[in-house]
C-alpha cells in the first residue's frame, strides 16, 4: 500500500499510512508535502522538454486534513525560460489545507566552483536504530525506518527512509520522495514531551543544492522554543553523498 492512490487527474485518496502523529484520524502532513512536489514535477514535464530542478520548496500548512480524499491544483505563477515559480495546492471538501510555492531553476555545470561549509554528519550505518513509534502514534510514523543520535533534547541528527511508495502505480522522482519525509524533522529530536507540550509547525521551507541520491535522508536538527509561544526547527539536510540543503519550520508552541 502506498501513501496515496490516484483517483483521477487532480484527486487522490490518502491511505492509512498517512495517519498521525498529533491525531491518528488526521494526515501527517509529510506525505502530502511529497505529493505536491511530485505534482509540480509532473506539471513541469508535461509543459517543458528540459529539466528545471526544484531549488526551493516553501509550504504553508493552512489546517489539518483527515485521512480522506483530497483535490489538488497546479499553476505557474512566474513562467520563464530558465527560472519558474510554480504553485500547487491541496484541498479537502473545498477547503485549501496545504500550499506549495516552488522555485525551479535551470541546471548548469558549476562543478568548478562547487563547495559548501555545511558539515557532514555520521552516516546511517554509524547510528543506532531508533523506533519513533515509541514517541509518536500513527501510520506514517510506523512506516519509516530511522537511525538517530540525540545530543540533548531538541538537538541531534537522524537518518530516515521508507519502503512505502509515495503514490501507488506511478513513478516518483527522488526530490519528491525525499520531500515526503521532510516534515519528520520537527518530531525526531524533540525538545519537550509531546504529551505535555504541543509544537506543530505551520510551515516548512527547504532549499536544495541538488537532486538527492539514494534512499536515506539525513537531518541535522536544532529545535528552539521562544518564551511567547513561538518556536523554530532549523535543519541541515543530507543524503549519503553529503550535505543537500537546509530546512526551516515555524512552530506554534502550546503547553497542555
Secondary structure, DSSP 8 states (H G I E B T S, - for coil): --SEEE-SSSEEEE-GGGB-SS-TTBB-HHHHHHHHHHHHHHHHHHH-SS--EEEEEEEEE-S--BSSEEEEEEEEEE--SSEEEEEEEEEETTEEEEEEEEEEE-----TTT----------GGGSEE--GGGT--SHHHHTEEEEEEEEETTEEEEEEEESS-SBTTS---HHHHHHTTGGGGGTSS-SS-TTTEE--BSEEEEEESS---SS-EEEEEEEEE-SSSEEEEEEEEEETTEEEEEEEEEEE-EE-
